[in-house]
Amino acid sequence: MSDFPAVKLHVVSGKGGTGKTTVAASLALALAAGGRQVLLTEVEGRQGIAQLFDTPPLPYEERRVASARGGGEVYALAIDPEQALLEYLEQFYNLRRAGSMLKKIGAIDFATTIAPGVRDVLLTGKVMEAATRERRGGGRLYDAVVMDAPPTGRIARFLNVNSEVAALARMGPVRNQADSVMKLLRSNKTAVHLVTVLEEMPVQETADGVAELRGTDLPVGAVIVNMVRDPLLPDADVASAAAGQLDTAELGRGLKAAGIEPDPAIVSALAAEATDHAGRVRLEQQERTVLHDLDRPTYELPLIPDATDLAGLYDLAERLQTAGMV
Amino acid sequence: MAAKAFDVDALLDSAQIIVCCGAGGVGKTTTAAALALRGAERGRKVCVLTIDPARRLAQSMGLTELDNTPRAVAEIDTSAGGSLDAMMLDMKRTFDEIVETHSDPDRAKAILSNPFYVSLSSSFAGTQEYMAMEKLGQLKAASNWDLIVVDTPPSRSALDFLDAPQRLGRFLDGRMIRMLTAPARAGGRAYLKVFTIGVKVFTDVLNKVLGGQALKDLSLFVASLETMFGGFRERADETYKLLKEGGTSFIVVAVPERDALREAAYFVERLETEHMPLAGVVLNRVHSSAASNLSVEKSLAAAEALDESGEEPLTAAVLRVHADRLAVAGRDGRRAAQFRSAHPRVGVVEVAAQSSDVHDLEGLREIGSELSNGPSASAPKIAG
């Protein structure tokens, strides 16, 4: 049973380097498993999805990138703010000709780069449109939409489009658009998931991110701990190993039993490596406590050597399903 | 392998500006801080400009607030006659200061509260890079230091640091701004006509979509740009030139991972094309093992034999830790070797993986000494 049954829009954020795009793609595959249609979107213009699925750069168009286990399909869309603005002008104001004129003089570029919040309204607005489609004709209908969102440090601000736009437009269509985006984002149909690894800075940023999201009434979903490595030492030995007090006599005896000459240099080198390892295990344990205190559903994904190839994505997707996230 | 040496100490003793670049998350800030500290303790007057340092690293240098001014770092060894100042870049404040210097108080006040300005100065992609360059120019002009070490913003691509300032300069000097400020300045009548129609369409759309207030804000913003910022692009070009001057050196920071090394390679090639002096590459987080003659295969086989016998569980576990470590070290070594053979003329220095983040001056000092000696003798490198 899924931990987020009502959620239609899954926003995936995380500190850079934690594997946020990989997790977003795996989540999309997991959601699609068993015959569902899922849209995976990216908003930062870096073609991360195309790289993951090994396809040519994605145009501003929904394209099928993978089929999920059991018959579902994952579509992908790289949202470009310029294209989104042109589409917006065309749809709402029939301003297609004005659009190309504006593009020519650089006004579109101007509006999507420095008009406060306009860029974010356009990006989130397009995701909202895909997530709330109701009839055929308006485009493909999706069971769920996954957004590979900006990193944790900027996520609350990115999603809180209302306050950004408020400085610019106190009324009018852009403000209305921002209001309806906000309504969807704050509803129980949305969850903002944060990806982290068990290291000090990413965990700290995750905690800060959760606090910020809560402060702006945005629904915090799950914490996904990525790239987790198995502890190799017996629990009972971690403390002594971390303190550098591993029983080297025991280690020497063990090596001898295994047919390895317990040369003192080897024994002390192995003990030092065990100390490093135990130190890391303890740090990870501390970070887990910090994450636990955030009081959100938490799932762990293992470090797999090639998480960035397709087989790796299916593997991670299955783990998210087994863990109950989907 | 007889790779080219990277003499970090010689660089620290002679350079005037050292720019540390690399992809995000490779330890640029720590490297910059360690270099600056070592330079200072070797007797130079050093200033380090950091961008967004981790909280505890900032604290270790006494940087408790983001106040955009270099502050002396206490507790360094000044016996060689050097000193260390450190600062964190506050990009908005740097931008605000440019505004304040170039306009009268009333006008500055109007600009600083303009929503377009607020957006530009706090979230435009490239503002951080531009302001880092701007600040570097200011620090250099102050002539208070022998050596300035600069950390670069945590962008996805290392190249952003070189490109973003000019992008912002182009943008502010671009057609759109010029058109809104002074259509009459545009050359040629046809050009003028297109512009005028363009302005009309633009203002109409803006009115319709955003409402009248936004248009008023925009015209105010653009008008103020006109009177005070003249030549944004020239300003960017000036600082860019500074980077090409003698006395400036680049250090590319990376970790032995595919993406980071690819970024490093891009950057190395770009510096060559631009004739910018690359001092060398710092490879952080390189794993090594002091027991590399005990192979992965042998360790795992021995661990399995112990498991079967049901004896010595601790030794079996330690052997697995070793096998794991050796595998990582082997991978790191291969990647480093690949990079070296692809860039034989680039000096590379390796810094061993630390078991935890650096939090104090002593930690920075150790990294500094690794940077100038390479990995310590007790941890020989793993042959690829």
Interface residues (C-beta under 8 A of the other chain):
Chain A: G16 G17 R46 L89 Y93 L95 A98 M101 L102 K104 I105 G106 A107 D109 F110 T113 I114 A115 P116 G117 A167 L168 A169 R170 M171 G172 P173 V174 R175 E199 E200 M201 Q204 L232 L233 P234 D237 L246 D247 E250 L251 R253 G254 L255 A257 A258 G259 I260 A265 I266 A269 L270 A271 A272 E273 A274 D276 H277 G279 R280 L283
Chain B: G24 G25 A54 R55 P115 F116 V118 S119 L120 F124 A125 P154 R156 F171 G174 R175 M176 I177 M179 V194 F195 I197 G198 V201 F202 D204 V205 K208 V209 L210 G211 Q213 A214 D217 L218 S289 A290 A291 L294 K298 A302 A303 A305 L306 S309 E311 E312 P313 L314 T315 A316 A317 V318 L319 R320 V321 H322 D324 R325 S355 S356 D357
